[in-house]
Amino acid sequence: MISSKSEQVKKLGEEAPARAQRRNELFAQTMEAMAFYASRLEALQERVQQVARQHDASLRCALPLTEELDSRYGLPAALTQATLLAADGSQINLDRHAAAEYCLVNVGAIQFRMGGELPPETTVRSELFFDEQLYTPSGTITEAALALMRDLHERKLLAELAAQVGPPVIALTDGPVELWGAKDRGDEGVDFKRYLGEYLEALEKLSRLNVGFAGYVDKPGANLVVRLLEVALASEADLPQIRTYHPLRGIADQHLYASLIAPGERSAVFAIQSQSARNYRGPSRLHFFYLNVGSPGKPWLARVEIPAWVAEDPELLGGLHAALVEQCRIMGGRPYPYLLHRAHETALVSLQEREQVTQMIVMELQRRGVSPGQMSHKQAHKELAGKTRYTR
């Protein structure tokens, strides 16, 4: 086994220079396409609509609006007074090997008033699922369903907290604004539609409050703008096979914008073209931009997803831009929004906490004269071997 791995690693290394050369060539082609199409916004919009309507209804790519593809916007003036909110979540999935069968969704939020003297405030909400709550008509609750609930609870908590403070408010979550989940698979599809309705209500509440809401995606691997360029490059003969047409595969958006926008700058704002994005209408329509939160010589790109009410309000957009850069600079050489980091720490369920919840449930059942379950022998041997962490 070791010999086989060593041989594969050696082969990987031998082929690395050729792959790097190919990637450099692809990058040059992509930059050339970017320069050519940068100002051809109307033609790009028409091409995307044509492809989505006639050839690939599931097309997912960037949709240019009014700003040229290679636009760059400098850092706005820092906010002097605003409330910053951030929320993140964690979960304990159903584990049939544990002594007690349950699930837990834990959501943490942190609130900080800029220009004030009070320290940040934290809020934690936990929801325990047990007994009949663990079952669906087709089986047991899945990790995906729990993650869906976690994401929904994060946004609902932000809307609740935003309603309690005066404007201006900047509210952040980690990851996309779009709610992800199984949209068409049996019970999970039904759950997704129900949770999506609640999620859209939370977005509507944030919109009414005029909150600068955003989802922060660190080190994004998406190719939304690159895919737009591929669609633009496709000939009429290529369009029927557009789903498999990927002449720029291997180049991600972050590669483009790391060389285009300087530290502190943002890219153009784009809409998102996709089937799922159609669920978000009016003020909740999905948009994004890229933000360089790095330092001179050390670019670091984030994708910032925002709803339409933020994208279309220069004051909200500028305040969000400034707040994100300032938050990332607090973290030094590994830029990431400080409050999101704190929200993650607040929400995280550690191995020790997981074991405490399990023991609380076991003891409560015993106190009530109910026999709890037993840990599987497999799990018992694992714990004897010294398990040290729990990950969601």
Protein Blocks (a to p, Z undefined) as FASTA:
>chain_A
ZZmmmmmmmmmmmmmmmmmmmmmmmmmmmmmmmmmmmmmmmlmmmmmmmmmmmmommbcc
dddfkbcfkbccddddddfbdcddddddddddddfkbmbdcdddddddddddehiabdcd
ddddddddehjlmpcfkbccdfklmmmmmmmmmmmmmmmmmmmpccddddddedjfbdcd
dfkgojlmmmmmmmmmmmmmmmmmmmmnopacddddehiabfklmmmmmmmmpcfklmmm
mmmgcfkgoiafklmmmmmpcghiacdddddddfklmmpgcjloccdddddfbdehiacd
ddddddfklmmmmklmmmmmmmmmmmmmmnommgcdfklmmmmmmmpccfklmmmmmmmm
mmmmmmnopacddddfklmmmmmnopabdcZZ
